[in-house]
Amino acid sequence: MYKILVINPGSTSTKLAVYEGENEVFNDTIRHSSKELSKYNNIIEQLDFRVDCILNTLLVNNFLLSEFDAVVGRGGQNSWN
């Protein structure tokens, strides 16, 4: 059975879900305060911060990145400005 990590980065939160096959076995929303985010000029600069938040949340909930068969993310940099 495949284990999949789904990441949905928003403007003030990062949502995570873990699926085993078609079954969701974990989900969480990591909230980012205005104070935390004010250090960054844009979402691209937040990459290392958000990766650390994700890895910490997974570790606290007994998931290792190495056990996932796939990682998918929603979103991306909008270049239409």
C-alpha positions in Angstrom: 0.0 0.0 0.0 1.3 3.4 -1.0 1.9 6.2 1.6 1.5 9.7 0.3 2.2 13.1 1.9 0.0 16.0 0.6 1.1 19.6 1.3 -1.1 22.6 0.7 0.8 25.9 1.5 -1.5 28.8 2.1 -0.8 32.4 2.9 -0.9 31.9 6.7 -1.0 28.2 7.1 0.4 24.9 5.7 -2.0 22.0 5.6 -0.7 18.5 5.6 -2.4 15.1 5.0 -1.1 11.6 5.0 -2.8 8.9 3.0 -2.2 5.1 3.0 -3.8 4.0 -0.2 -7.1 5.8 -0.4 -7.4 6.3 3.4 -6.5 9.5 5.1 -4.6 8.6 8.2 -3.4 12.0 9.4 -4.1 15.7 8.7 -3.0 18.9 10.4 -2.9 22.6 9.8 0.2 24.4 10.8 -0.7 28.0 11.5 1.9 30.7 10.8 1.6 34.0 12.7 2.0 37.4 11.1 5.0 37.9 13.3 6.7 34.7 11.9 5.9 35.5 8.3 6.9 39.2 8.6 10.6 38.2 8.3 10.0 37.2 4.7 9.4 39.4 1.6 7.4 36.6 -0.2 6.4 33.0 0.0 9.5 31.8 -1.8 11.7 33.1 0.9 9.6 31.1 3.4 10.7 27.8 1.9 13.2 26.7 4.6 10.9 27.9 7.4 7.9 25.9 6.0 10.0 22.8 5.3 11.2 22.8 8.9 7.6 23.2 10.2 6.5 20.3 8.0 9.4 18.0 9.0 8.8 18.8 12.7 5.1 18.1 12.5 5.8 14.8 10.8 8.4 13.8 13.3 6.2 14.7 16.3 3.5 12.5 14.8 5.8 9.6 14.1 6.2 9.9 10.4 9.6 9.9 8.6 10.0 11.5 5.2 11.7 8.4 4.0 8.6 6.2 4.4 6.6 8.1 1.8 6.2 6.8 -1.7 5.1 10.2 -3.0 4.9 13.8 -1.9 2.5 16.1 -3.7 1.9 19.8 -3.2 -0.7 22.3 -4.3 0.1 25.8 -5.4 3.1 27.5 -6.9 4.5 30.9 -7.7 2.1 33.1 -9.6 4.0 35.0 -12.2 1.0 36.8 -13.7 1.6 40.0 -11.6 
